[in-house]
Amino acid sequence: MIRFLAIAALVTVSIAGPAFAQKKSARAMMDEMKAKYGQTFTQCQAIATSRGFNLRDMGDNDSEAVNAVMFIEGCVMGRQR
């Protein structure tokens, strides 16, 4: 019985661990995109700013920050211009 509970606990932790780790802050996502896409990210960030996204005062889980990240990601992928 104890062995079963120990195995069940290990399985739960191994499944739940990556799910919790995947939640990143908006700032972390932007830093990751900036490192990966460089100049394209910078151009898309300028487009986002020109369209009214406030990138300086955004909080990590703020809905405006998430919207800005989504816009920039779409722009980098060629879906926004």
Backbone hydrogen bonds, N-H to C=O, Kabsch-Sander energy under -0.5 kcal/mol:
donor,donor_aa,acceptor,acceptor_aa,energy
5,L,1,M,-2.2
6,A,2,I,-2.4
7,I,3,R,-2.4
8,A,4,F,-2.5
9,A,5,L,-2.3
10,L,6,A,-2.1
11,V,7,I,-2.3
12,T,8,A,-2.3
13,V,9,A,-2.3
14,S,10,L,-2.4
15,I,11,V,-1.7
16,A,12,T,-2.8
17,G,13,V,-2.4
19,A,15,I,-0.8
20,F,16,A,-1.9
21,A,17,G,-1.8
22,Q,18,P,-1.3
23,K,20,F,-0.8
24,K,22,Q,-0.8
26,A,60,D,-2.1
29,M,25,S,-2.3
30,M,26,A,-2.3
31,D,27,R,-2.4
32,E,28,A,-2.2
33,M,29,M,-2.4
34,K,30,M,-2.6
35,A,31,D,-2.1
36,K,32,E,-1.9
37,Y,33,M,-3.2
38,G,34,K,-1.7
40,T,37,Y,-1.6
42,T,38,G,-2.1
43,Q,39,Q,-2.4
44,C,40,T,-2.4
45,Q,41,F,-2.7
46,A,42,T,-1.8
47,I,43,Q,-1.9
48,A,44,C,-2.4
49,T,45,Q,-2.3
50,S,46,A,-2.3
51,R,47,I,-1.4
52,G,49,T,-1.6
53,F,48,A,-2.4
55,L,53,F,-0.9
66,V,62,D,-2.2
67,N,63,S,-2.3
68,A,64,E,-2.2
69,V,65,A,-2.4
70,M,66,V,-2.5
71,F,67,N,-2.4
72,I,68,A,-2.7
73,E,69,V,-2.7
74,G,70,M,-2.3
75,C,71,F,-2.4
76,V,72,I,-2.8
77,M,73,E,-1.8
78,G,75,C,-1.5
79,R,74,G,-3.2
80,Q,74,G,-0.7
